[in-house]
Amino acid sequence: MIRKMLEKDRKRLKRKIHIRKCIAGTLERPRMSVVRSNRALSIQVIDDSRGHTVVSASTLEKELKNIRRTVEGAGQLGEIMGKRLLEKNIATVVFDRNGYLYHGLVKAMADGARKAGLRF
């Protein structure tokens, strides 16, 4: 079982490196990076030219603790991130799925952000 988990992580890391070669965030169009763990979901919007996090949202935040790690919760987190970005006058982002496959939680976060008005 442990060997299988290590292989799974190795494959995700390989996909992540391949994706990051092609995309980068700027101030006008920052990179929206998605992270999922066993406990929480997190989204960061990063300006790679300065190495600066513009906005972030996580289910570990005090006001977002009630969001569960489900597809519906991921959609809610995406909507919250979209609203925070629109408040900062950022309407377009580059989506970085961080090596995760684009389905389930990752897709729900992206769809939630689109629902709030973001463009990818």
Protein Blocks (a to p, Z undefined) as FASTA:
>chain_A
ZZmmmmmmmmmmmmmmmmmmmgccdfklccddddddfkbccdddddfknopafbdcdfkb
mklmmpccdfklmmmmmmmmmmmmmmnopabdcddehhpacehjlmmmmmmmmmnopaZZ
